[in-house]
Amino acid sequence: MKYVFGVVALSFALFFSACGNGEQSKQTLVVGATPVPASEILEFAKPLLAKQGVDMRVQVFTDYVMPDVALDDKSTDANLYQHKPYMEAQNTQRGFKLVSLAPVYVVPLGFYSKKYTKLEDIPNGADIALPSDSSNLARALILLHDFGVITLKDPSNLASTIESDIVQNPKNLRFQPIEAAALPRALPTLDGAVINANYALQAGMSIKEAFFHENEKSEYVNVLVAREDNQDDDRIIKLKEVLLSKEVTDFILEKYKGEILPVGMQQ
C-alpha cells in the first residue's frame, strides 16, 4: 500500500513539475502601444510571433508619455508608437535610457481644417494648433515651412520652436501648442491644425482630407523601442524580425491604404 501511495505521489509530482516547466518555457513579451495603428499592427503580428515561441501581450495607452514611462520602469518590455526624435527628446528630458531598434512605419503629419477647404482661404491672424511635445512641434513647423506657410531659420533643426525659429509668417498665424491626442477634438474650434495621422484616424479623419502632409520619405519614422538593458533580448529581436517581415508590410499597405506608410515602401 505504501508502495502504491508512493507511486501515485510521484506521478502527481511529475505532473505538476511538467506543468510548471511548461509555464516557465512560455516567453511572454509585454509591448506598449497607442491604439491606432501601433496596437493594430502588433495584434496582427501576435500570431506570427507566437510561431516563434513568444506570447506577446499588447498594452494600449492613449497618450504619448505613458508608454515610455512604463518601458522605463519595466512595466513593459518594449513599445511601438513613437519616432526616434521623440524618443531622444524623452531620454534627454526625463533621463530615460531607451534605444531605437528598427524603423517600422511612418505616421504622416498633415494640416487639417474643418472651416476651410483650401490653404488660400485661411485668413490672416488665423488660430492654428500644433502638437505640444517638443519633437512633434518642431516637426509641424518644418512641415509648414516645406509647404510655404512659414519660413524657418533652419528647416533642418529638429528642435525648432515657435518663439525662436520662425523668421517669416506672412499671414501672422497664431500658433497654439495642444497635446497631440486632443488635436482632432479641438480642430472644429480652430482655423486649422497640424495633426498626427494616428490621432486623425482614431477620430475618423483621413490623410486625404489634409491640405498637405508628409510622405514615406519623412525622417520621422516610428520605431520599435526597448531599453539599453534589454535591447538584445531574444524575444524583442524576434519581434523586430516579425515587424519588418513582408507579412506585416503587406498588412499595413492593405489595411491603411496609404494613411500609414510601412518602411517597406522606402526599400
C-alpha positions as CSV (number, residue, x, y, z in Angstrom):
1,M,0.0,0.0,0.0
2,K,2.8,2.4,0.9
3,Y,4.4,1.5,-2.5
4,V,1.2,2.3,-4.4
5,F,0.8,5.6,-2.4
6,G,4.4,6.5,-3.2
7,V,3.9,5.8,-6.9
8,V,0.8,8.0,-7.0
9,A,2.5,10.8,-5.1
10,L,5.5,10.6,-7.5
11,S,3.1,10.7,-10.5
12,F,1.4,13.9,-9.2
13,A,4.8,15.5,-8.5
14,L,6.0,14.7,-12.0
15,F,2.7,16.0,-13.5
16,F,2.9,19.4,-11.6
17,S,6.5,19.6,-12.4
18,A,5.8,19.2,-16.1
19,C,3.1,21.9,-15.9
20,G,5.4,24.2,-14.1
21,N,8.1,23.7,-16.7
22,G,5.6,24.3,-19.4
23,E,4.6,27.6,-17.9
24,Q,8.2,28.6,-17.5
25,S,9.0,27.7,-21.1
26,K,6.5,30.3,-22.4
27,Q,8.2,33.5,-23.4
28,T,5.8,36.4,-22.6
29,L,6.6,39.9,-24.0
30,V,4.7,43.0,-22.9
31,V,4.7,45.7,-25.6
32,G,3.2,49.2,-25.1
33,A,1.4,50.9,-28.0
34,T,-1.1,53.6,-28.8
35,P,-4.4,52.4,-30.3
36,V,-4.0,53.2,-34.0
37,P,-2.1,52.0,-35.8
38,A,0.5,50.6,-33.4
39,S,-1.7,48.2,-31.4
40,E,-3.4,47.0,-34.5
41,I,-0.1,46.2,-36.2
42,L,1.1,44.4,-33.1
43,E,-2.1,42.4,-32.8
44,F,-1.6,41.3,-36.4
45,A,2.0,40.4,-35.6
46,K,1.0,38.4,-32.5
47,P,0.3,35.0,-34.1
48,L,3.4,35.4,-36.3
49,L,5.4,35.9,-33.1
50,A,3.7,33.0,-31.4
51,K,5.0,30.7,-34.0
52,Q,8.5,31.6,-32.8
53,G,7.6,30.7,-29.2
54,V,6.8,34.3,-27.9
55,D,3.5,35.1,-26.4
56,M,3.0,38.9,-26.9
57,R,0.7,41.0,-24.7
58,V,-0.1,44.4,-26.1
59,Q,-0.7,47.1,-23.5
60,V,-2.6,50.1,-25.0
61,F,-2.0,53.7,-23.9
62,T,-4.0,56.7,-25.1
63,D,-1.2,59.4,-24.8
64,Y,2.4,59.9,-25.9
65,V,4.0,60.0,-22.5
66,M,3.0,56.9,-20.5
67,P,4.2,54.2,-23.0
68,D,7.8,55.4,-22.4
69,V,7.3,55.8,-18.6
70,A,6.0,52.2,-18.5
71,L,9.0,51.0,-20.5
72,D,11.4,52.9,-18.3
73,D,10.0,51.5,-15.1
74,K,10.0,48.0,-16.6
75,S,6.2,47.6,-16.6
76,T,6.6,46.8,-20.3
77,D,9.5,45.2,-22.3
78,A,9.3,47.3,-25.5
79,N,7.0,49.8,-27.2
80,L,5.8,50.8,-30.7
81,Y,4.3,54.2,-31.2
82,Q,6.9,56.9,-31.5
83,H,9.6,58.2,-33.9
84,K,13.2,58.4,-33.0
85,P,13.4,62.2,-32.4
86,Y,10.6,62.0,-29.9
87,M,12.3,59.1,-28.1
88,E,15.6,61.0,-28.0
89,A,13.8,64.1,-26.6
90,Q,12.2,61.9,-23.9
91,N,15.6,60.5,-23.0
92,T,17.0,64.0,-22.6
93,Q,14.1,65.5,-20.7
94,R,13.3,62.5,-18.4
95,G,16.6,60.7,-18.1
96,F,15.3,57.5,-19.8
97,K,17.7,55.1,-21.4
98,L,15.6,54.0,-24.4
99,V,17.0,52.8,-27.7
100,S,15.6,52.6,-31.2
101,L,15.8,49.1,-32.7
102,A,14.1,49.3,-36.1
103,P,12.1,51.6,-38.2
104,V,8.6,50.2,-38.9
105,Y,6.2,52.8,-40.4
106,V,5.6,56.5,-40.9
107,V,2.5,58.2,-39.5
108,P,2.3,61.3,-41.7
109,L,1.7,64.7,-40.1
110,G,-0.9,66.6,-42.0
111,F,-2.5,70.1,-42.0
112,Y,-6.3,69.9,-41.5
113,S,-9.2,72.4,-41.3
114,K,-12.9,72.0,-40.7
115,K,-13.7,75.6,-41.5
116,Y,-11.9,76.0,-44.9
117,T,-11.4,73.8,-48.0
118,K,-8.0,75.1,-49.2
119,L,-4.9,76.8,-47.8
120,E,-5.5,80.1,-49.6
121,D,-8.8,80.5,-47.7
122,I,-7.0,80.5,-44.3
123,P,-7.3,84.2,-43.1
124,N,-4.7,86.5,-41.7
125,G,-4.3,86.0,-37.9
126,A,-5.9,82.5,-38.0
127,D,-5.5,80.3,-35.0
128,I,-3.5,77.2,-35.9
129,A,-2.9,74.3,-33.4
130,L,0.3,72.3,-33.3
131,P,1.3,69.2,-31.2
132,S,2.7,70.5,-27.9
133,D,5.5,68.0,-27.4
134,S,8.9,69.5,-28.5
135,S,9.8,67.0,-31.2
136,N,6.4,67.0,-32.9
137,L,6.1,70.7,-32.6
138,A,9.4,71.2,-34.4
139,R,8.2,68.6,-37.0
140,A,5.0,70.5,-37.5
141,L,6.9,73.8,-38.1
142,I,9.2,72.0,-40.6
143,L,6.1,70.8,-42.4
144,L,4.6,74.3,-42.6
145,H,8.0,75.6,-43.8
146,D,8.2,72.9,-46.5
147,F,4.7,73.9,-47.9
148,G,5.5,77.7,-47.8
149,V,3.2,78.6,-44.9
150,I,6.1,80.0,-42.8
151,T,9.8,80.3,-43.1
152,L,12.2,78.8,-40.5
153,K,15.6,80.0,-39.7
154,D,16.9,76.4,-40.2
155,P,14.4,73.9,-41.5
156,S,16.8,71.0,-40.7
157,N,16.7,71.9,-37.0
158,L,14.6,69.2,-35.3
159,A,14.4,71.4,-32.2
160,S,12.8,74.4,-33.8
161,T,10.4,76.4,-31.7
162,I,7.6,79.0,-32.4
163,E,9.4,81.7,-30.4
164,S,12.9,81.4,-31.7
165,D,12.9,79.9,-35.2
166,I,10.1,81.4,-37.3
167,V,11.6,84.2,-39.4
168,Q,8.6,84.8,-41.7
169,N,4.9,84.4,-41.0
170,P,3.2,86.2,-43.9
171,K,-0.4,85.6,-42.6
172,N,0.5,86.3,-39.0
173,L,-0.8,83.0,-38.0
174,R,-1.2,82.4,-34.2
175,F,0.2,79.1,-33.2
176,Q,-1.3,77.2,-30.2
177,P,0.6,74.1,-28.9
178,I,-2.0,71.5,-27.8
179,E,-1.5,67.9,-26.5
180,A,-1.3,65.8,-29.7
181,A,-4.1,63.4,-28.8
182,A,-6.5,66.4,-28.2
183,L,-5.9,68.0,-31.6
184,P,-8.8,66.3,-33.5
185,R,-11.3,67.3,-30.8
186,A,-10.0,70.9,-30.8
187,L,-10.0,71.2,-34.6
188,P,-13.6,72.4,-35.0
189,T,-12.9,75.4,-32.7
190,L,-9.8,76.4,-34.7
191,D,-9.0,77.6,-38.2
192,G,-6.6,74.7,-38.7
193,A,-4.3,72.2,-37.0
194,V,-1.3,70.0,-37.8
195,I,-2.3,66.5,-36.6
196,N,-0.6,63.1,-36.5
197,A,-2.3,60.7,-38.7
198,N,-2.8,58.1,-36.0
199,Y,-4.9,60.5,-34.0
200,A,-6.7,61.7,-37.2
201,L,-7.5,58.0,-38.0
202,Q,-8.9,57.5,-34.4
203,A,-11.2,60.5,-35.0
204,G,-12.5,59.1,-38.3
205,M,-10.4,61.5,-40.4
206,S,-8.4,60.6,-43.5
207,I,-5.0,61.9,-44.6
208,K,-6.8,62.6,-47.9
209,E,-8.6,65.4,-46.1
210,A,-5.3,67.2,-45.2
211,F,-4.4,70.2,-47.3
212,F,-0.8,68.8,-47.3
213,H,1.1,66.1,-45.5
214,E,4.4,64.3,-45.1
215,N,5.2,61.3,-47.3
216,E,7.1,58.0,-46.8
217,K,10.4,59.8,-47.0
218,S,9.8,61.6,-43.7
219,E,12.6,61.4,-41.2
220,Y,10.0,60.8,-38.5
221,V,9.7,57.0,-38.9
222,N,8.0,55.2,-36.0
223,V,10.4,52.8,-34.4
224,L,10.4,49.7,-32.2
225,V,11.9,50.8,-28.9
226,A,13.4,49.0,-26.0
227,R,15.8,49.8,-23.1
228,E,19.5,49.7,-23.1
229,D,19.4,46.8,-20.7
230,N,17.1,44.6,-22.7
231,Q,17.7,45.6,-26.3
232,D,19.4,42.2,-27.0
233,D,16.6,40.2,-25.5
234,D,15.8,37.3,-27.9
235,R,12.1,37.9,-27.6
236,I,12.5,41.5,-28.7
237,I,14.8,40.5,-31.6
238,K,12.2,38.1,-32.8
239,L,9.5,40.8,-32.6
240,K,11.8,43.1,-34.7
241,E,12.1,40.5,-37.4
242,V,8.4,40.0,-37.5
243,L,7.6,43.7,-37.7
244,L,10.0,44.0,-40.7
245,S,8.5,41.0,-42.4
246,K,6.7,41.1,-45.7
247,E,3.6,39.9,-44.0
248,V,3.4,43.0,-41.7
249,T,4.4,45.3,-44.6
250,D,1.5,43.9,-46.7
251,F,-0.9,44.2,-43.8
252,I,-0.1,47.9,-43.3
253,L,-0.5,48.6,-47.0
254,E,-3.8,46.7,-47.2
255,K,-5.4,48.0,-44.0
256,Y,-4.4,51.6,-44.1
257,K,-4.3,52.2,-47.9
258,G,-1.7,55.0,-47.7
259,E,-2.8,56.5,-44.5
260,I,0.1,54.8,-42.7
261,L,3.3,54.1,-44.7
262,P,5.4,51.0,-44.0
263,V,9.2,51.3,-44.2
264,G,9.0,48.6,-46.9
265,M,7.8,51.3,-49.3
266,Q,11.2,53.0,-48.9
267,Q,13.3,50.0,-49.8
